[in-house]
């Protein structure tokens, strides 16, 4: 199968990779780059646990081909902390017990981060809208919403 060369930035690091045309961004992130914080569940776009930020926009990486990511800037959960310090939204999730089993947590954190980057004072309804499309089977969403709202005074960063 023919391979295509792509250039992208992931968590501030530049990459030049050869990928097959049917390789998803999810598989590139997990398998090629070894970043396991981007979780894989349904691989159909139903659960949202594979969410990453592509040029700051929350994107289900299982639905995006790696070749479509050529020239983009991608942020995974591993890219939010700086110099060993948690991002304020990561700390808010800890403070509010918003990570039960933790499987969906990276996706919720990235969606919350993207929301707060663009809207540092969202309403509860705006938070709910921002996290739609990510399934959580443990928390009931209350702690997740509270964590995102609690992080508002620390954004934009």
N, C-alpha and C positions, 0 to 999 in steps of 0.2 A: 504494500500500500504506500502511496506517495506520502511524503512528510512535508510539512510546511514550517518554515522558520518564523517564530514570533518573538517579539521583544515586549517585555512588560516589567513593571515594577511591583514587587510584592513586599509590603511592610518596609518600604524604603530601600529595598535592595533590587538592583537591576538584574534581569535575567534575559538570556537569549537561548531559546529552546527550540528543538525540532519536535513537532507533534503531528500525529495523524489527524486527518480532517474530522474524525468522529470522536475524538477525545474531548471529554467535558472538562470545564474549568475545575469542577470538583475533583476529578481524578488527577488532574495536573497538580492541584494544590496538595492533595493528600499523598499521592503516590510518587510524583516527580520531585516535589519540594519537601515532602515529609512533614507538612504542617497538619497535624492531626486534630487541631482544635475545630476545624471545619468538619462537622459531622456528616455522616452519610446514613440516610435511612431509607426513604422511599425511592429516591432517584427518579421521581416523576413530577416534582414540584409541589406535591401535596402538603408536606409537613413543614417545610421552611428551615429545617435544622442545618442546611448547608449554606445558609446566608452569609455572604461576604459583602464588602463594600467595593464597588467598581466605580472609580472616579467619584467616590463619596455617596453613591447610590446603592441602597440595599438591593442585592441581586441573589437569586437562588442559583448557586453555582452548578447545580446538577442540570439546569436548563440552558446553560450558556456553553457553547463550544469554546474550547481553548483558543482556536484561531480567531474567534470574535473578540477575544481579550487583547489582541495585538495592539500595542501602543497605550494600554490603560495602566492606571495606578490602582492596585488592589490592596485592601486592608483586610486582614484576617484577625481573629481574636488575639493571636500572638503579637500583632502589631500595635495594640492599644497601649500597653504598658511602656513606660520609658525609664531607662536606667534602673530597672528593678522596681519602680514605683507603679502601683496600680493606677489606672485611669479612674477618675472620680466615679464614673458609672459602675465600674467593676467593684469599687469599694462599697457603693450604695447597694449593690446586689448582695454582698456579704452582710452588710448591716441589717438588711431587711429579710434575710433568709430566703431570698428569691431564687435560690438554686437548690432544688430538692435533689433529684437524681443527677442534674447537671447536663444532661444530654442536649437540651434545647437552649441552655444558658448562653453559649457564645452567640447564637443568632439573635436572641433578645437583646443582649448587650450591644451588639453592632447596630441593630435597628434603633435602639434607644440613643446610642451615640450619634447616629446620623440625624435623628430628629433634633437632638439638642444642639448640634452644630448649626442647624438651619433655623431653629426656633428655640431659643434658650428659656422660654417661659410658656410651655404648652399647657393646654387644658387637659383634664383627664380624658376627655373625648378624643383629643388629638393624639394622646399617647395610645389609647385603645386602637385608633385607626392605624397608627404607625406599626403596631405589633401584630396586626391582622395577618393571617397567613402563616403563622408559626404555631404549631401545636405543642401544647404542654399537657402532659397527663398527670402531673404531680401537684402543682401549686395552686391551681384555680385562678391564676393570673393576678390576684390582688397584690401579692408581694412584689411581683414584677412591675406592675403599674406604680406602686408606692416607691419602689427603688428608682425608677426613672424620674418620677416627680421630685424625689429628694435630691437628685443630682443636678437639678436645674440651676441652683445658685452657683455652681462651679463651672458653668459653660458660658460662652464658647471658650474652648481651649485650643 
